[in-house]
Amino acid sequence: MKRLATIIFIVFSVYIFADEIQTTSHKINVGYSCISYNNVSVGYSYDQVTQNGFHGSGNSFGLQYQYQFENRKSIIRPFFNRYNWDIPTLIGISVPLDITNHKIGLAPHFGISFWGNLHLFYRYNFMITDYKSSFHELVLEINIPLVKNRKL
């Protein structure tokens, strides 16, 4: 019993009193989305992550290229994501720029993020210049870290 109490004390000490660590990383993201159309995407993101023990959250800024197979449409989207590790959540927004048909939109999204490297989220692409071409999608995205810098 004494040994169990010691182990619990050590675990909670690390959990509560751990120093805050801030890291930045550059990532390549690859994704697939479906519902309205089948899409494949590839992009680059810059992440800022703050960890405190087992707690962690981060911001991600990036640029993504998306291709729709059915419409043969190319979309470029700058994006911002905010994710959390305690409750694996992801919220964000992007601006889809349809370079094939010259349309612009706004796309809020929300979903699940696992450690900042695997995202599953729902995104509604509201095309401002042509509402009839708006679409929604379920996105699975994998982020591959390239460079990781640690700041204390």
C-alpha positions as CSV (number, residue, x, y, z in Angstrom):
1,M,0.0,0.0,0.0
2,K,2.9,2.3,0.9
3,R,4.5,1.6,-2.5
4,L,1.2,2.4,-4.4
5,A,0.9,5.7,-2.5
6,T,4.5,6.6,-3.4
7,I,3.9,5.9,-7.1
8,I,0.7,7.9,-7.1
9,F,2.5,10.8,-5.4
10,I,5.3,10.7,-8.0
11,V,2.9,10.6,-11.0
12,F,0.8,13.5,-9.7
13,S,4.0,15.5,-8.9
14,V,5.2,15.2,-12.4
15,Y,1.7,16.0,-13.7
16,I,1.1,19.1,-11.6
17,F,4.6,20.6,-11.1
18,A,6.1,20.0,-14.5
19,D,7.7,22.9,-16.2
20,E,6.0,24.5,-19.2
21,I,7.7,23.6,-22.5
22,Q,7.1,25.5,-25.7
23,T,8.0,24.0,-29.0
24,T,7.6,25.1,-32.6
25,S,7.5,22.7,-35.6
26,H,7.2,22.7,-39.3
27,K,4.9,20.0,-40.7
28,I,3.8,18.6,-44.1
29,N,0.1,17.7,-44.0
30,V,-1.6,15.2,-46.2
31,G,-5.3,14.6,-46.2
32,Y,-8.3,13.0,-47.7
33,S,-11.9,14.3,-47.5
34,C,-15.3,13.1,-48.6
35,I,-19.1,13.7,-48.3
36,S,-19.8,16.2,-51.1
37,Y,-16.8,15.3,-53.2
38,N,-13.7,13.2,-53.0
39,N,-10.7,15.5,-52.3
40,V,-7.0,15.0,-51.7
41,S,-4.9,17.7,-50.0
42,V,-1.3,18.4,-49.3
43,G,0.1,21.4,-47.5
44,Y,2.6,23.0,-45.0
45,S,1.9,24.1,-41.5
46,Y,3.8,25.9,-38.7
47,D,2.8,24.8,-35.2
48,Q,3.3,26.4,-31.9
49,V,2.8,24.0,-29.0
50,T,2.7,24.5,-25.2
51,Q,3.1,21.6,-22.9
52,N,2.8,21.5,-19.1
53,G,3.2,17.9,-17.8
54,F,0.6,15.9,-19.6
55,H,-1.4,19.0,-20.7
56,G,-0.8,20.4,-24.1
57,S,-2.4,22.7,-26.7
58,G,-1.3,24.3,-29.9
59,N,-1.9,26.7,-32.7
60,S,-1.3,25.7,-36.3
61,F,-1.0,28.2,-39.3
62,G,-0.6,26.9,-42.8
63,L,-1.3,26.8,-46.5
64,Q,-2.9,23.8,-48.2
65,Y,-3.6,22.7,-51.8
66,Q,-6.8,20.7,-52.4
67,Y,-7.9,18.8,-55.5
68,Q,-11.5,17.7,-56.2
69,F,-11.6,14.7,-58.4
70,E,-15.3,15.0,-59.6
71,N,-15.1,18.6,-60.6
72,R,-11.4,18.7,-61.5
73,K,-11.2,21.8,-59.3
74,S,-8.1,23.2,-57.5
75,I,-8.5,25.0,-54.2
76,I,-5.8,26.8,-52.2
77,R,-6.6,27.5,-48.6
78,P,-4.7,29.4,-45.9
79,F,-5.8,28.0,-42.5
80,F,-5.6,28.4,-38.7
81,N,-6.2,25.6,-36.2
82,R,-6.4,25.5,-32.4
83,Y,-6.1,22.1,-30.8
84,N,-6.0,20.6,-27.3
85,W,-4.6,17.3,-25.9
86,D,-6.5,17.2,-22.6
87,I,-9.8,16.8,-24.4
88,P,-8.7,16.0,-28.0
89,T,-10.5,18.8,-29.8
90,L,-9.7,20.9,-32.9
91,I,-11.4,24.1,-34.0
92,G,-10.3,26.3,-36.9
93,I,-11.1,28.3,-39.9
94,S,-9.8,28.5,-43.5
95,V,-10.3,30.6,-46.6
96,P,-10.9,28.4,-49.6
97,L,-9.7,30.1,-52.8
98,D,-11.1,28.2,-55.9
99,I,-8.4,29.0,-58.5
100,T,-10.2,27.0,-61.2
101,N,-13.5,29.0,-61.1
102,H,-12.2,32.2,-59.3
103,K,-14.4,31.9,-56.2
104,I,-13.6,32.7,-52.5
105,G,-15.2,31.4,-49.4
106,L,-15.0,30.9,-45.6
107,A,-14.7,27.4,-44.0
108,P,-15.1,26.9,-40.3
109,H,-14.2,23.5,-39.0
110,F,-14.3,21.5,-35.8
111,G,-13.3,17.9,-34.8
112,I,-10.8,15.7,-33.0
113,S,-7.0,16.1,-32.9
114,F,-4.7,13.4,-31.6
115,W,-1.4,15.0,-30.3
116,G,-1.5,17.5,-33.1
117,N,-0.5,15.0,-35.8
118,L,-3.7,13.3,-36.6
119,H,-6.9,15.3,-37.3
120,L,-10.4,14.2,-38.0
121,F,-12.8,17.1,-38.5
122,Y,-16.0,18.4,-40.3
123,R,-15.6,21.4,-42.5
124,Y,-18.3,23.5,-44.2
125,N,-17.0,25.5,-47.2
126,F,-19.3,28.5,-47.6
127,M,-18.4,30.1,-50.9
128,I,-19.1,33.8,-50.5
129,T,-19.1,34.6,-54.2
130,D,-21.3,31.7,-55.3
131,Y,-23.5,30.2,-52.6
132,K,-24.6,27.3,-54.8
133,S,-21.1,26.0,-55.0
134,S,-20.8,25.6,-51.2
135,F,-19.9,22.1,-50.0
136,H,-19.2,20.3,-46.8
137,E,-16.6,17.6,-46.1
138,L,-15.3,15.1,-43.5
139,V,-11.5,15.4,-43.4
140,L,-8.8,13.0,-42.2
141,E,-5.5,14.7,-42.1
142,I,-2.0,13.4,-41.1
143,N,0.7,15.9,-40.2
144,I,4.3,14.8,-40.7
145,P,6.8,16.8,-38.6
146,L,9.9,18.0,-40.5
147,V,11.8,20.2,-38.0
148,K,11.1,20.6,-34.3
149,N,12.6,23.4,-32.2
150,R,12.4,23.4,-28.5
151,K,12.2,26.6,-26.4
152,L,12.2,26.6,-22.6
